[in-house]
Amino acid sequence: MNKTTFLGLALALVVAGPATADVWDTATESDNDSNTDNELMHGSEQVHDLSVQAGPLADQDWYRITTPAQSSFEVVMDGTTGDLNVSFDESQLDRLDAATSAVIQDHSCVGSACFSKRLSWRNTTASAVLDNIRVSAAGCTTACTAADQYRIRAQETTVGVSRFNNAGAQITVLFSQNVSDVTINGNYFYWAANGTLLQTGTLTINPHQLNVFVTTLFPALQGQGGSITIAHDGPYGGLNVKSVALEPSTGFSFDTPGTYKGF
């Protein structure tokens, strides 16, 4: 690229100024309230701004998200630009009841400065649940511009273990390790091979703690085999799980690692 072309390109960029990344605000049906059509799902990743709205009014970005039955999800807000003035009390990330718009969960901080924030939750019921996610209260309020941006990501955090077996001579031991720096609360669902729910369990695991559980301690799992899913309120990848089916007569063991949904 010659000098003249380079200077022309630089001048064009200066004249154009920063372009808004948030097409959801300029759509006929915007994302400014609970009627948003913007739905997050596993693997969603979007860049938004909090540029001031007509009025002037501080911008809010709303999202829909559905949590399937007996599963868990996480939403992360990161990649914030400096003028958002992100702190513990600003750029709030909330989860709201879709029917009433009542706040049911406030964010947790990621890191000591709280520049990034996260929401993690479980749906332990047998039905899917619809919620709203809201990003609001940026520190720049009505002075925010299109350059005041953040990234939002959604990911299902349910752990799947494809095999446990307590039939015949085998006994399955379940290892759950918290590899994160936050306490994790989990709900364990034990399924027969035909998809019938056999047993549920709960567990609270402190940071870096290991829990070892012999699954035959549940009478309903004696003589049974199937799979396990775990809904938890930790970060994606924060719960490391493995089932080990032991056969005492031979000394053989069969390891089955837990997995997360990929992207």
Beta strands, then each sheet from edge to edge (+ up, - down):
strand 1: 39-40
strand 2: 45-49
strand 3: 61-67
strand 4: 71-78
strand 5: 92-97
strand 6: 103-106
strand 7: 108-110
strand 8: 116-123
strand 9: 129-136
strand 10: 149-156
strand 11: 159-165
strand 12: 171-178
strand 13: 184-192
strand 14: 197-205
strand 15: 210-214
strand 16: 225-232
strand 17: 239-247
strand 18: 252-257
sheet 1: 1+ 3+ 9- 5+ 6-
sheet 2: 2+ 10- 4+ 8- 7+
sheet 3: 11+ 16- 13+ 14-
sheet 4: 15+ 12- 17+ 18-
end
